[in-house]
Structures are given as C-alpha cells and as structure tokens.
Amino acid sequence: SCATLNYQPRGDLIGLAVDEMEKKTDEFYPQAITNTLWAFTIMKHPRGPALAETLAPVILKLLPDMDYELKPIEGYKDGEFSTQTVSNALWAYATMNINPGAELLDRLGKFVEKNASNFKAQELSNSAWSFMVLNHHPGNEILATFEQSLLERMEECTTQALANTSIALAFFGGSKDEGLKKMFDAVNPTSFRLSEGNTQDISNIIWAMASVGAFETKLYKAAVRELFRRDLKDFVMEGQRMLY
C-alpha cells in the first residue's frame, strides 16, 4: 500500500516490517513475495536488496513443476503463481540489479517460454528487458519466443515496450538463424508507432536494428526519419553514443 500510494511512513515502520518478514519467509506464498519485491523496488528502501536476496531461494522452493500452466492475474487462484508474479519477480531483481542465481532465472525463463500466450505483452517486454539487465542468456528458445511474440502482438505494446524488447533481444544477438533480423524485416513500421516514443526509445530501436545489420528494412528507414525530426538537445548522452 505504501508503494502504491507513494507514501514514505514516518519512523522505521518499513524496517520493522522487514524484521518480521525475515523471520517468516517460510510463510510467504508467490503473490506475497512478488508484491513485496515490487513494493521495495518502487520505494527504493535500503532494506530492499537484502530482503530480495533472502527471498530468492524461497521463490525457487515454491516454483511448481514445469508442466504447470501459468494463468494471467485475472484467471488464477489466489496465492498461486501467475504470469504477473513471474514477470514482477524478474523486473524487481533487474531493477534492483540483484542476480537471484542462474537456476531461478532459468526456471522463470522456462515458464515464460512455455506460457507466453498467457502473458500480457508488457509482461513479456519486462521479462526480456530483465534478462538483459541481469546479463543472463535465457536460451535460444525463449529468445525466439520473444521475437515471435513481438511480431504477433506489437499492437498491444507501448513504443517503450517495443524498444525495450528489441534492445534486449539485440543484446543477446537474437535467436539462431538471424531470427531478430527476420523479425525486423517482417514488421510494418507503423506498428512500432515511432512518433509516440521518446528519444531514448528511438535510439534503442535503431541500435537494435544496427546490431543485426537490418539497415535495408522499412523499419530502420522509418526510425531514421523519425530520428531527424527530433531536436538533438533532447537526446541524453547514452542515446547519442548508441546512435554513433
């Protein structure tokens, strides 16, 4: 609630809550864990990183078998793993820049791969971005899944989500057999809604295409046209370096 309301309690209320959480990790259920991780990421509370490290093995212990079907948050039974709990966990660890371990990341990645059709487009984008930030290669199959989902469901994505997914895939070189380049070849430029993106989104998309040599695609040409409509002073140094 404090995170949702953007409220910083007086005194050390959150610290006292953490003290109790650390004593009761065996009582956590999936949604409670990811709600907690999300909240501490939003609040940037100094106790958050240590708590996130403590909860990582708890998540691993609670993960169901790989044949378990993850359902969207709207269709799951209270307390079970859902697509949102998985994507929130990945996003929180990436945002706090805490690697929860290869075993947990691989298991979460497999759930994304096997249940991609149940994930919201934003959840897939957050998951792809998280693997990039944590510098953890999720495997060729999940990269191909992200590419296919991006191509089929981009109408559901914001321009930022499209940019984040593109740069995450490009970070790993895309899937085998030039999967990312083929995706850029096939996409309709209007679907990326480039005019709605900020300068960093445009920089990310252009860098992603350049990294796989997609210079002849309609999307690349449209992105460059959009780039030259922007004022140079609106680009941060990171974006300028990427364009260079």
Secondary structure, DSSP 8 states (H G I E B T S, - for coil): -TTTTT---STTHHHHHHHHHHH-GGG--HHHHHHHHHHHHHHT-TTHHHHHHHHHHHHHHH---TT---B-GGGS-TTS-BHHHHHHHHHHHHHTT----HHHHHHHHHHHHHTGGGS-HHHHHHHHHHHHHTT----HHHHHHHHHHHHHHGGGS-HHHHHHHHHHHHHTT-STTTHHHHHHHHS-GGGG-GGGS-HHHHHHHHHHHHHTT-TTSHHHHHHHHHHTTS-GGGS-HHHHHHH-
